[in-house]
């Protein structure tokens, strides 16, 4: 933890930055500045595939331990699809899902499957807490507990766990805790894994799971179709946002979840992304792009994309309300399913 004088120094710095940003917004027209001609798009589109909530996101909660048969299926299918498309993806792990008596080795083997398929793993905390509702010391402890098994598996392959993904994309309840946690991550050798494309697949996965439970083949097909269509809308929106901010399309970072929906749809998702002209790259390669050196000035509970957060660095309003939403019927079904599940 920072000492009191250091804490007040940070507060003063942040407060001054807020005042400067406010003054700039009062004097700067709310338009995107034209990027230098040298930054215009000259390269092929690139994207990173990141997968959260390993070893499995279950419909209705995302963060249940799930039964081992479900986990074995999705953690066989998803890595196999990624391998078949030659995608260097990364999966972010919640290690509490490994802690089921009598199944710990079998569950750790699910993570080993990812490594054996040439993929890599990152830290998603131990139990997926929301930073906006979790004290800093507890959140740091969650990070340390969340690396025990994963880092050991990676070390056995001569690799090191080096990326952290915030649950719910909540990066801190206030500027001081956010800054202190980022310093904590740096001391432990981690770098934050940003997200620029978030297709809300967790909502589609709930409706998909409900359709499977009801054996409703028509709804299953509808969810798959509209998930793919919504994925296209989000890609198109963030591509445009990237061009507005940087004058070019930067490497995108896609967030999806380790779920049955993606076990069944990922092959089509990757094909559609390739049809948009993308090649698949590693997170290392994406973060080498200078755009990812843009400061993340956002503080608050919203799990918004980094392209939205970066608007603050350009003295622009967040405008996250303009992001495309999933179909209303999906969100209505999702809300109803979550409420019903919470009663059990």
N, C-alpha and C positions, 0 to 999 in steps of 0.2 A: 504494500500500500504506500501511496505517497504520503510524506509528512505534511503537517498542517500548512506550513509556509508554501510548499510546492503545490498543494491543493488550491490555495488561494491564488497562487500565480497562474495556474491553469484557468481558474474561474475568470480572472481579470483578462487573460488573453482571449478566452472564448467570448466574454462579454464585449470586448473591444471589436472582435471580428463580427459579432452580430450587429453592432452599431454601424460598422463600415458597410456591411452587406445591406443593411436597411437603407443607409444613405445612397448607396449605389442604385438600389431599386427605385429610389425616388427620382433619380436623375437619368437612369438608363432606360431607353425605350424597351418595352417588353417584346422584343423580337430576337430571333436567333441571329447572332453575328455571322457574317459570311466568313467561311474558312478560307485560308490561303489556297491559291490554285494548286500548290504543291501537295495539298492534302486531299485532292479530289480522288475518287475511287479509281484505282488502277490495278487492283489485285482481285483475285478470286475470293468469293465469300468463304468465311471460315467460321466454324462453330465447335464448341466444346459440349459434350454430353456429360452432365452430372446427375447422379441418382441419389436421392436422399432416403433416409430411414431404413437402411440396411439393419438387420436381414429381412425386413419385410414391413410393408404398410398395409394394415388390414382395414377393409371397409367399415365405416362407422366410428373409428377412433384414430386410425393411423399408427397409434403408439402402443397397441396391445402386443403382448409377447407372441401371439398367434400359435397355431398348432404346427408341429414340425413338418407334417406332410405338405401343408400349404407353402411353407417357406422353402422346402426342398424343391418344389416345382418351380416357383418363380425365380429362385436363385440358380436353377439349372438353365431355364429358358432365356432369361434376360442376358446373362453373360454370353451365352451361346449366340444370341442374335447380334450382340455387339461385336463379337469375334468374327462373325460371318461378314459383317460390313467393314471390318478392319478399323473399328472405332476405338481410340485410346481413352476410354471413359474413366471416371472416378466415382466411387460409391462412398457415401458418407454414413458412418455407423453410429447407432445408438446401442451401446454395449449392454445395457440392462436387459435387452431382449435375448441375450445369450445366457442369462442367469436363471435357467430353469433346471431344478434338480433332476439328475439322471440324463439330461440332454445337453450339458454344456459343451462336451466335445463335438457332438453332432452339429450344434449350432455354430461353433467356431469353424467347423468344416465348411459351412456355407460361405463364410468370408474367404476361406482358403480357395474356394472355387473361383472367386473373382481374381485372386492373385494368380492362380494357375492358368487362367485364361488371358493373362497378360495385362490385366486391368490394375488399377491402384485404388487405395482406400484413404479416407480422411476422417476427421473427428467431427461428430455432430452432437457432442456431449453424451453423457451417460443415459439420461432419461428424457431428453427433449424438453427442458424447461423453457419458459418464455422469459427472456432477459428483462423485458419491461415490467415483470412481476416478481423477479428473483433478485435477492441481495447479491451484490458483487462477489463477496467472499464465497457464497454458496455456488454461484455460477462458475467461478474459477475452479472450485472443487469438482463440479460436474464435468468440467473439461479434463481435469487430471484423471478422474475415474473413467472417463470415456475413451482413454487411449491405451489401457492396460493390455488387453488381448490383441487389439489391432496392431499396436506398435511392435508387439512381440512377433506376430505373424509376419509382418513386413521385414523386421530385422533378420528373420530366418532366411529371407530371400535377398538380403543385402540391401534393403530399401529402408527409407525413413518416412514416417508419417509427417507431412509438412503443411497440410491444408486444413483449415477449420471453417465449417459452415454453421452460421447462427440458426438455431431452430426458429421457425416462423419468420426468418430474415429480420428478427428484432435485434438491432445492434447496440442497444443501450437505452435506459430510461432517461438519462440526462447526459450532458456533455462530459462531465467529470468521470462518471462510471464508464462511459464509452471509451474515453482516452486511456483510463487506467487498465481496462481490459485489453485494449489493443497493445499496450505496453507489456502486459502479462503474456499475451500470445507471442509477441516478438521474443521475449526472454525464453520461451519454451520452443522456439524454432518454428512457429506456425505463421502462415499468411492467411488472411481472410479470403475465402472463395466467394467472389461476387456472383450475382445473377443478373442477367439482362433480359432473359425470356422466361416467363413463368406462365405456363398454360393452364394453371389451376387443375391439374390432373387429379388431385385428391378428390375434388367434387365429382368429377366424372367417374372415378373409381368407386365411390359410394353408390351411385346410381347403377353402375355396372354390376356391383356385387348384389344389390337388391334384385336386379333383373335376373341374375343367375339363380338366386334363391327362389324366385317365383317361377323359374323355368320359362321365362318370357323371352322367347327367341327374337320376337320383333323388337322389343325394347333393347335387347343386347346389341342387335345390329344398328339400331338408331344411335345408341350411346357411342359406339365405335365410330360411326360416320360423322357425328357432330363433334366428337373429340378431335378428329383429324382436321375437320373444317375450321374449328376454333384455333387449333395449332397454327394453321396457315394465317389466320387473321392476326394473331399475336406476333408472328414473325414479321408480317408486313408492317405492322405498326411500329415495332422496335427498329426495323431497318430504316424506316422513315425518320424516327426519332434520332437515330444514330447520324443520319445524314444532316439533320438540322443542327445537331450539337457540334459535330466534328467535320462536317463537309465531306464525309465518306462513311462507308460502312465498316465499323470496327469488328474484330472477332466477337461473335456472340457467345454467351454462356447460357445454355438451356438447363433449366431445373425440371426434372421429373422425379417420380418416386418408385421405389422398389415394390411394385404392386402387380396384382393379377391383370389389371387393365393393360399395363405396359408389357407384361409377358405375352399378351395376345395382340397388342397393337404396335409394339416397338418396331417390328420389321417394316410395317407400312409407314410409321413415323419417319424412320431413317431414309426410306426411299423417297418420301415427299420432300424431306429436307435436301437430299441430294438433287432432286429435280429443281429445286430453287437455286442451284448452282453452288452449293456449299461443299467444301471438303471438311473432314473431321480432324480436329487437332487436339493436342493435349492442353490441359490447363496451364502448364508451364509456358507453352508457346503463346497462348492467348494473353496471359498477363505480361508478356514481354512487350506487347503493344503499348506505345506511350499513352494511349487514352486511359489505360488503367492506372496511370499515375495521377489522374484527376482526383482531387480531394473529395471524400464523402462527407459533406457537411450536414447531412440530415441527422437529426436527433428526434426520437419519438418511437411510438409503438408500431407504426405501420410496417408491414413486410413488403416494401415497394422495391422495384428494380433499381439497379445502379444507374441506368440511363435516366430514370426519374430523379434519383438523388443528385446526380451531377448537375441538374438544372440549377441548383443553388450556387454552384461554382461559377455559373454563367450569369448570375444575378437574375435568374428567371424564377417564376412561381413553379411549385411542384406540378400542378395540373394533373395529378394522378387520376382525377375523375374522368379524364378523357380516354383512359386506357380501355380497350375493348373488354366487355364483360362476357362471361360464359352465357349461353342461352338461359333465359329466365326460367324455363321449365326445369333445367338441370339444377339451378340453384334452389328452386322451390323443393324439388325432390331431395336434394342434398340436405337442406335445413330440416325437413320433416324426418329424414332417416336418422340424422344426428340426434334430434330430440327424442325419437322413439328409442334409439340405442342407449341414450343416457338414462332412461328409466329402468333399464334392466340391470 
